[in-house]
Amino acid sequence: MPRPTPSRDIWSVSRLNGEIRAVLEGSFPLLWVEGEISNLAIPRSGHSYFSLKDAHAQVRCALFRNKRQLLRFQPKDGDKVLIRARISLYEARGDFQLVVEHMEPAGEGALQRAFEALKAKLDHEGLFDAKRKKALPAFPRCIGIVTSATGAAVRDILQILKRRFPALPVIIYPTLVQGENAAQEITRMLKLADQRGDCDLLILARGGGSLEDLWAFNDETLARTIAGLSTPVISAVGHETDFTIADFVADRRAPTPSAAAELATRNQEQLLARLQELQQRLDRAVQRRMEQHRQHLHHIHHKLQILHPQRQLQQNQQLLDELSLRLEQNMHRQLAQKKQQCDQLAARLQLLAPARQLAMLKERLVRHQQQLQHSMEQILLRKKLRFSGLSRGLQAVSPLHTLARGYSITTDASTGKVITHSSDTAPGMRIHTRLAEGSLVSVVEKCSRRD
């Protein structure tokens, strides 16, 4: 039998390119690559596509719009640049390419590293510390401008100062702001302005440019000079996105020379308006204070009239009359009360006199004797009536009453026992017979019973 053909794993082009892209992007970190731009194309999408080449090879690159907007220069064909990119693959065409994350002119790489090194060194020494920086004067009496006498920066600053505070004196200290000797010239002018003491605020200014153009302001000697000045310094070098060592060490940084002029001065119109407002507030405060003092004076005058000796004397006289009247009324009322109390006590005393008490006691004694006599008579009458009733009842049941009706009572003469039956007797027994009147004693001779 023929052997079965093993199944084959057939990849699509899309799968192949996708796997290769995953391998490439996962195998290489972000790389710095230097070369020359060629075949630069910028379609309407805003992305940039170009080739980066050297003498022996080239590679396709893609710079997308969000990263391109962050560039500090406009790249063109023939520029030597240093890019930071990640390796990728454009799957639609299978093209190997670099996706650019950052781009700078090739010469700026070393300058940037030198800038970062000096920045870290001076920061470690404390030259950027906010605690050592001097405060700007609220109202400078004179401003010194250290810049090129023919540059656009000085014109912008003077125009802003003229508009905001035309009466403010300005001294220009002209100097080179670009080139080999620019840093030494700027340092000399700053020292000169600080030594003269004509200005109480200095503006160090220059227009925008590349990193090489602004390199004079990244000089270490210049930075230490700015830190050692007794006069406050505003650094206004380049555009808002440009930063130099002078910006970090200065007492204040302005994003542009025009902004430095606005930062250094107050708006004269606003100050005049503020001054007028304060003058009005002061006038109102003075008027209010005068009104308060006027009212206080009126109050004191009224109080003085009230406290005048004659007024006090009149009030005291009136009070004395009122108190005298009240005293007299109280005396009459007290006398009437005392008289009433005296009459009451006299009446009570009369009631409590010994003769009166004795008469009352005699009267009570007589009354009690009469009551006692009457009570005794009543008791004797009740006792008498009861005794009569009891006598009649006793008489009704008395043996004597029975004897009076013809009956007799026979008892044993020796024992006194009543004999009611012949069996209670015996011959020779002495018996006692009681009659209604008198009694008999006899001896029993014979006993007979009758059934």
C-alpha positions in Angstrom: 0.0 0.0 0.0 1.2 3.5 -0.7 2.2 5.4 2.5 -0.2 8.4 3.3 1.2 11.8 2.5 1.7 13.9 5.7 -0.4 17.0 6.0 1.5 20.2 5.2 1.3 23.4 7.4 0.8 26.1 4.7 1.2 29.7 5.9 -0.4 32.7 4.3 1.7 35.7 3.4 -0.2 37.7 6.0 0.5 35.2 8.7 4.2 35.0 7.7 4.6 38.8 7.8 2.8 39.0 11.1 5.0 36.4 12.7 8.1 38.0 11.3 7.0 41.4 12.7 6.3 39.9 16.1 9.8 38.3 16.1 11.5 41.6 15.1 9.6 43.8 17.5 10.1 41.4 20.4 13.8 40.8 19.7 15.2 44.3 19.6 14.9 47.2 22.1 14.7 50.9 21.1 17.9 51.7 19.1 19.8 54.9 18.3 20.6 55.1 14.6 22.5 57.8 12.8 22.3 58.5 9.1 21.2 60.8 6.3 17.6 61.5 5.2 16.6 60.8 1.6 13.4 60.3 -0.3 11.5 62.2 2.4 7.7 62.2 1.8 5.0 63.8 3.8 1.4 62.9 2.6 -1.8 64.7 3.7 -2.0 62.5 6.7 0.9 64.3 8.3 3.1 61.3 8.7 6.6 61.3 7.4 8.2 58.5 5.3 11.9 58.5 4.4 15.0 56.4 4.0 17.9 56.6 6.4 21.2 55.8 4.7 25.0 55.8 5.1 27.7 55.1 2.5 26.9 51.4 2.3 23.2 50.7 3.1 19.8 52.2 3.7 16.6 51.4 5.7 13.0 52.6 5.4 11.7 54.8 8.3 8.2 56.0 9.3 7.7 59.0 11.6 4.1 59.3 12.6 2.3 62.7 13.0 2.1 62.6 16.9 5.9 62.2 17.1 6.6 64.6 14.3 4.8 67.4 16.0 7.3 67.2 18.9 10.3 67.9 16.7 12.2 71.1 17.3 13.3 71.4 13.6 11.9 70.5 10.2 13.9 67.6 8.7 14.6 67.6 4.9 16.5 65.5 2.4 20.2 65.5 3.0 20.0 66.2 6.8 22.2 64.0 9.0 20.0 63.0 11.9 20.1 60.8 15.0 16.9 58.8 15.6 15.6 56.6 18.3 13.5 53.9 16.8 12.1 50.5 17.1 12.4 47.8 14.5 9.3 46.7 12.8 7.8 45.3 9.5 5.3 46.9 7.2 3.1 43.8 6.7 1.3 45.1 3.6 4.4 45.1 1.5 6.7 43.0 3.7 9.1 45.9 4.0 11.6 46.0 6.9 11.4 49.5 8.5 12.2 51.6 11.6 9.4 53.3 13.4 10.9 56.6 14.7 10.1 57.7 18.3 12.5 60.7 18.4 14.7 62.6 16.0 17.4 65.3 16.4 20.1 66.7 14.2 23.2 64.4 14.4 25.4 67.0 16.0 22.9 67.7 18.8 23.4 64.2 20.4 26.7 65.1 22.0 25.5 68.5 22.9 22.4 67.1 24.5 24.5 64.7 26.6 26.8 67.5 27.6 23.8 69.6 28.6 22.3 66.8 30.7 25.6 66.1 32.4 26.2 69.8 33.3 22.5 70.1 34.4 22.9 67.1 36.8 26.1 68.4 38.2 24.9 71.9 39.0 21.6 70.6 40.3 23.5 68.3 42.7 25.5 71.4 43.9 22.2 73.2 44.7 22.5 76.0 42.1 18.9 75.2 41.0 17.5 75.2 44.5 14.5 77.6 44.8 15.6 78.6 48.4 18.7 80.4 47.2 17.0 82.3 44.4 16.3 86.0 45.0 12.9 87.6 44.8 12.1 90.0 42.0 11.5 93.7 43.0 7.8 94.6 42.9 8.6 98.0 41.4 12.1 98.0 39.9 13.7 101.5 39.6 15.8 100.5 36.6 16.0 97.4 34.4 19.2 96.2 32.7 18.9 94.1 29.5 21.8 91.8 28.7 21.4 90.8 25.0 22.3 91.6 21.4 21.8 95.2 20.7 20.5 94.4 17.2 18.4 91.3 17.9 14.7 90.9 17.9 14.7 90.1 21.6 15.7 93.6 22.7 13.1 95.2 20.4 10.4 93.0 21.8 11.4 93.8 25.4 11.6 97.6 24.8 8.2 97.6 23.1 6.6 95.7 26.0 8.2 98.0 28.6 7.2 101.1 26.7 3.6 99.9 26.6 3.4 98.8 30.2 5.6 101.3 32.0 7.1 104.0 29.8 8.6 105.9 32.7 10.9 103.0 33.8 14.6 103.6 33.0 16.3 100.9 30.9 20.0 100.2 30.4 21.1 97.9 27.6 24.3 95.9 28.1 25.1 94.7 24.5 26.8 91.4 24.1 27.2 88.5 21.7 24.5 85.8 22.2 25.9 83.2 19.8 29.3 82.0 18.8 32.6 80.9 20.3 33.1 83.9 22.6 29.5 84.6 23.4 29.5 82.9 26.8 32.5 84.9 28.0 31.0 88.1 26.7 27.6 87.5 28.4 29.4 86.6 31.7 31.4 89.9 31.5 28.3 92.0 30.9 26.4 90.4 33.7 29.3 91.1 36.1 29.6 94.7 34.9 25.9 95.4 35.4 26.0 93.8 38.9 29.1 95.8 39.9 27.7 99.1 38.7 24.5 98.7 40.7 22.5 101.0 38.4 19.8 98.3 38.0 17.9 96.3 40.5 16.7 93.8 38.0 18.5 92.2 35.0 17.0 90.4 32.0 19.2 88.0 30.1 17.5 87.5 26.7 17.9 85.9 23.3 15.5 84.8 20.5 14.9 81.2 19.6 17.3 78.8 17.8 18.7 75.4 17.6 20.6 73.7 20.5 23.9 74.9 18.9 22.6 78.4 18.6 21.7 78.6 22.3 24.8 76.7 23.5 26.4 79.9 24.9 23.7 79.9 27.6 24.7 76.4 28.7 28.2 77.5 29.8 29.2 76.4 33.4 31.1 79.6 34.1 28.1 81.7 33.0 25.8 79.6 35.2 28.0 80.1 38.3 28.2 83.8 37.5 24.4 84.1 37.4 24.1 82.2 40.7 26.7 84.6 42.4 25.1 87.9 41.3 23.5 90.1 44.0 21.0 91.5 41.4 18.0 89.3 40.5 18.1 87.8 37.0 15.3 86.8 34.7 16.4 84.4 32.0 14.4 84.7 28.7 16.4 82.5 26.2 14.7 81.0 23.1 11.1 80.0 22.8 8.8 78.4 25.3 10.0 74.9 24.5 13.7 75.8 24.8 15.5 75.3 28.1 19.1 76.3 28.9 21.3 76.0 32.0 20.8 79.8 32.4 17.1 79.2 32.8 17.5 76.8 35.6 20.0 78.8 37.6 18.4 82.2 37.1 16.1 83.6 39.8 13.1 83.4 37.4 12.6 82.0 33.9 10.4 83.6 31.3 9.2 81.5 28.2 10.0 84.4 25.8 11.7 87.8 26.0 8.3 89.5 25.7 7.1 87.5 28.7 10.2 88.6 30.6 9.3 92.2 30.1 5.8 91.6 31.4 7.1 89.6 34.3 9.5 92.4 35.3 7.1 95.3 35.3 3.6 96.2 36.4 1.1 97.6 33.8 1.1 101.3 34.3 -2.5 101.7 33.2 -3.5 99.0 35.7 -1.4 100.6 38.4 -3.0 104.0 37.7 -6.4 102.4 37.8 -5.5 100.6 40.9 -4.1 103.8 42.4 -7.3 105.7 41.5 -9.4 102.9 43.0 -7.3 103.1 46.2 -7.6 106.9 46.2 -11.4 106.5 46.0 -11.3 103.9 48.8 -9.1 106.2 50.8 -11.5 109.1 50.3 -14.5 106.9 51.3 -12.6 105.7 54.3 -11.7 109.2 55.3 -15.3 110.4 54.9 -16.5 107.4 56.9 -13.9 108.0 59.6 -14.8 111.7 59.8 -18.5 110.7 60.0 -17.7 108.3 62.8 -15.7 111.0 64.6 -18.6 113.5 64.0 -21.1 111.0 65.5 -18.7 110.3 68.3 -18.3 114.0 69.0 -22.1 114.5 69.0 -22.5 111.5 71.4 -19.8 112.9 73.7 -21.5 116.4 73.6 -24.8 114.9 74.4 -23.3 112.8 77.2 -21.5 115.9 78.5 -24.8 117.7 78.7 -26.3 114.8 80.6 -23.4 114.8 83.0 -23.3 118.6 83.5 -23.3 119.5 87.3 -26.5 121.6 87.0 -28.3 118.8 85.1 -27.0 116.4 87.7 -28.1 118.7 90.5 -31.6 119.0 89.0 -31.9 115.2 88.7 -30.6 114.7 92.2 -33.1 117.3 93.6 -35.9 115.5 91.7 -34.6 112.2 93.0 -34.5 113.7 96.6 -38.1 114.9 96.3 -39.2 111.5 95.1 -37.3 109.7 97.8 -38.7 112.1 100.5 -42.2 111.4 99.2 -41.6 107.7 99.2 -40.1 107.9 102.7 -43.1 109.8 104.0 -45.5 107.3 102.4 -43.5 104.4 103.9 -43.6 106.1 107.3 -47.4 106.5 107.3 -47.8 103.0 106.0 -45.4 101.6 108.7 -47.2 103.6 111.4 -50.6 102.3 110.3 -49.3 98.8 110.2 -47.8 99.1 113.7 -51.0 100.7 115.1 -53.0 97.8 113.7 -50.5 95.3 115.1 -50.7 97.1 118.5 -54.5 97.0 118.5 -54.4 93.3 117.7 -51.9 92.7 120.5 -54.0 94.7 123.0 -57.1 92.7 122.1 -55.1 89.5 122.5 -53.7 90.7 125.8 -57.2 91.6 127.0 -58.3 88.1 126.1 -55.4 86.6 127.9 -55.7 88.7 131.1 -55.8 86.5 134.4 -59.2 87.9 135.6 -60.7 87.2 132.2 -59.1 83.8 132.2 -60.4 83.1 135.8 -63.9 84.2 134.9 -63.9 82.1 131.8 -62.6 79.1 133.9 -65.3 79.6 136.5 -67.9 79.8 133.8 -66.5 76.6 132.3 -66.5 75.0 135.8 -70.1 75.8 136.4 -71.0 74.6 133.0 -69.1 71.4 133.6 -70.7 70.9 137.0 -74.1 71.3 135.5 -73.2 68.9 132.8 -71.8 66.5 135.4 -75.0 66.7 137.5 -77.2 66.2 134.5 -75.1 63.3 133.4 -75.2 61.7 136.9 -79.0 62.1 137.0 -79.3 60.5 133.6 -77.0 57.7 134.6 -78.9 57.1 137.9 -82.2 57.2 136.1 -81.0 54.6 133.6 -79.5 52.5 136.4 -82.7 52.7 138.4 -84.9 51.7 135.5 -82.6 48.8 134.7 -82.5 47.7 138.3 -86.3 47.8 138.5 -86.4 45.7 135.4 -83.9 43.2 136.7 -85.7 43.1 140.1 -88.9 42.3 138.4 -87.3 39.6 136.4 -85.5 38.2 139.5 -88.7 38.4 141.5 -90.5 36.4 138.7 -88.0 33.5 139.0 -87.3 33.8 142.8 -88.0 30.7 145.0 -89.6 33.1 147.5 -92.1 34.1 145.0 -92.8 30.4 144.4 -93.2 29.9 148.2 -95.6 32.8 148.4 -97.9 31.0 146.0 -98.2 28.0 148.6 -95.1 25.9 147.6 -92.3 24.8 149.9 -88.7 23.8 149.5 -87.3 20.7 151.2 -83.6 20.1 151.6 -81.3 17.7 153.4 -80.6 19.3 156.7 -77.0 18.1 156.8 -76.0 18.7 153.2 -78.5 21.4 152.0 -79.3 19.3 148.9 -82.8 20.0 147.5 -85.0 16.9 147.9 -87.3 16.5 144.9 -88.2 12.8 145.1 -88.9 10.4 147.9 -86.0 8.2 146.9 -83.7 11.1 148.0 -84.7 10.4 151.6 -84.3 7.7 154.1 -85.8 6.9 157.5 -84.2 8.9 160.3 -83.0 11.5 157.9 -83.4 15.1 159.1 -85.0 17.3 156.5 -85.5 21.1 156.4 -88.7 22.5 154.9 -88.8 26.2 154.0 -92.2 27.9 153.8 -93.3 31.3 152.6 -93.1 32.4 156.2 -90.8 30.4 158.5 -89.4 26.8 158.1 -89.7 23.4 159.6 -87.1 20.7 160.7 -88.4 17.1 160.8 -87.2 13.5 160.9 -88.3 11.0 158.2 -90.0 8.0 159.7 -91.1 6.3 156.6 -90.5 6.6 152.9 -93.0 5.6 150.3 -92.7 5.7 146.6 -95.5 6.1 144.1 -95.0 5.0 140.6 
